[in-house]
Amino acid sequence: MKYVFFLNMGGVNQLSECEVFLKNMFNDPYILDIKNALLRKFVAFMIRKSRLKAMIKNYEKMGGKSPLTQITQSLCNKLNSQNKQYHFDFISLYVPPFACDVFGKYNFKKEDEVILFPLYPHHSKTTTTSSVESARMNLTKLKNQANIRVIDTFYKDEIYNKMIIEHILKQKKHEHKILIFSAHSLPISIIKKGDLYEKHIKDHVDILKKALKSHFDEIVLSYQSKLGPVKWLEPSTSEILSKLESKALIYPISFCIDCSETIFELGMEYKHLAKQEYDLIACPNDSVEFIDFIISRL
C-alpha cells in the first residue's frame, strides 16, 4: 500500500489550541534559532505570553478556528474517493492532528511506501525541513519498516503553475490593474544562513510574471506576517496596500491551503490599511486542479 501524508504547520481548531500552537512553534529550533535549549524555552515562553491574547482575539473574528484542518480533511476525502492506489491523510506540526497520533492509526509493512508531501511550494528549513524531520522522527519511534519518500518543492511544476494562472485569470476583472503575490515573510537572519526560501519565491514570481504580465499593469511581490523587531523580508504587503493607486488582486503564493494568514490577515486585517480596494484569491485548497496536480506528483 502507498500512503500519502500532507504536512503543514496546522491551524488552530479551537481557541484553547492557540497557546498550544504558540508553545510548539516557538520551541521549534528551526523557528527560534537559539542553540541553548533552556534559553530558547524561556524566550518561547515570553513570546507565547505576549502574543496569546491578540491571537485569541484574531481567531474569535474568524469564528474560533482556522479553516486549514477542515479544508485539508476535505482534500484527503476527495482524493481517497477518487484514487484507490494511494491512501491520503494529513499531519499538523504545532496542533492536532500530530504525527504520533496519525501514524499510530496505521500498521505499516515493509512492502508499503510512506510518502511525505509538505504543502509548501518553496523550500525553507522553517517549514519543509521542520515538518519532514518531525514526521521521520515519529516514524522511527514507531519502528516503521516502510520505504519513505518525500515530495519536495514544486514551485517550478508546470501543472501547478498552470493552476495558479487559471485561478488568477478566472477572478481578474477589468478594474484589477495590479497583481500582488503575497508570501509569508522570514527573518533576514534565517536567509543569511543559507535558507532557500527567498530565492525560490523570487524564482516562482518570475515564472508566473512571464505568463501574466500582459494582463496587469503591475505585478508585485511582497511579504506578510512579520513578527517582532528584527529585520524581515520586504517589502511588506501592508505597506504595498497602504500605497495602492489602483484596484488589485492578491494571490497568497506561499500557501496551498487557506489559513489565518490568508483568511484573517489578508482577508480582514489588511482591508483597513489599503488605500484602494483589493480582492483576495483563494488558495488551491481542495480544488479539482490542485487534486490533479497532487496525483501528477506521485
Secondary structure, 3 states (H helix, E strand, C coil): CEEEEEEECCCCCCCCHHHHHHHHHHCCCCCCCCCCHHHHHHHHHHHHHHHHHHHHHHHHHCCCCCCHHHHHHHHHHHHHHHCCCEEEEEEECCCCCCHHHHHCCCCCCCCCEEEEEECCCCCCHHHHHHHHHHHHHHHHHCCCCCEEEECCCCCCCHHHHHHHHHHHHHHCCCCCCEEEEEEECCEHHHHHCCCCHHHHHHHHHHHHHHHHHHHCCEEEEEEECCCCCCCECCCEHHHHHHCCCCCEEEECCCCCCCCHHHHHHHCCHHHHCCCCCEEECCCCCCCHHHHHHHHHHC
